[in-house]
Amino acid sequence: MIDKEIIKIASNTENHGTLDNHTHFSKLKNAICGDEMKVYLIVKKNKVVTFKYECESCIYCQASVSLLSRNSKNQSINKIKDFAKQAKNSFDNKVSFSKDWKDFNNILINDNIARKECLLLPINAAVDALSD
């Protein structure tokens, strides 16, 4: 059964859409289920100032990208990459995310390990976009 919290988070689509003037972009597909994620970023002075996304994906992926798009604003590239490393390990070890990423404490959890790839797809897409 899908957690009401996941649905609530996913329903916040304020950052859904495209950006024609993006400085960074990535498109990733989950080979397991076919979920697709496009991330459009505007980075200035090593900080993400705008984060937009488009996805054809499950509710877990949508919740993850909704949180990521909101929490990445005004964060440095290194902070986002550090968060991504922590996120990848959060299913194996109980992780408590710092205040900038605390919203992920409720979704990147062992209870959702079956949806790990779904939850990490947007994070991996953002890191991929920031690696050009």
C-alpha positions, 0 to 999 in steps of 0.5 A, spaced: 500 500 500 502 506 498 503 511 504 499 517 504 505 521 505 508 519 498 502 521 495 502 528 498 509 529 497 508 527 489 502 532 489 506 538 490 508 539 482 510 547 483 517 545 479 514 540 474 516 543 467 521 544 462 526 550 462 529 552 455 535 556 458 537 551 462 545 550 464 545 543 466 540 537 463 540 530 464 535 524 462 535 518 465 531 511 464 530 506 470 532 500 466 527 495 471 521 499 470 521 504 464 520 510 469 523 516 465 526 522 468 528 529 465 532 534 470 533 541 467 537 546 472 540 553 472 546 553 476 550 560 477 556 561 482 556 553 483 549 553 486 542 551 483 538 557 482 532 553 478 530 546 478 525 543 473 523 536 472 519 532 467 517 525 469 513 519 466 514 515 472 511 512 478 508 515 485 515 514 488 519 517 483 514 523 483 515 524 490 522 524 490 523 529 485 518 533 488 522 534 494 529 534 490 527 540 486 525 544 492 530 542 497 536 543 491 534 550 490 540 555 493 544 549 494 551 548 492 553 542 487 558 539 492 552 539 497 547 536 492 553 530 490 554 529 498 546 528 499 546 523 493 552 519 496 548 519 503 541 517 499 544 511 496 546 508 503 540 510 506 537 503 505 542 499 508 544 504 514 539 508 518 541 515 515 538 521 518 539 527 513 541 534 515 536 539 516 537 541 508 534 534 506 530 532 512 524 531 508 527 525 505 528 522 512 521 519 511 521 516 504 529 514 503 527 508 508 528 501 509 520 500 508 521 503 501 527 498 499 523 495 494 522 502 490 529 504 492 531 505 484 525 509 483 526 513 489 534 514 487 532 516 479 531 523 480 537 524 485 541 520 480 539 524 474 541 531 478 548 528 479 548 526 472 546 533 470 551 536 475 557 532 472 557 535 465 
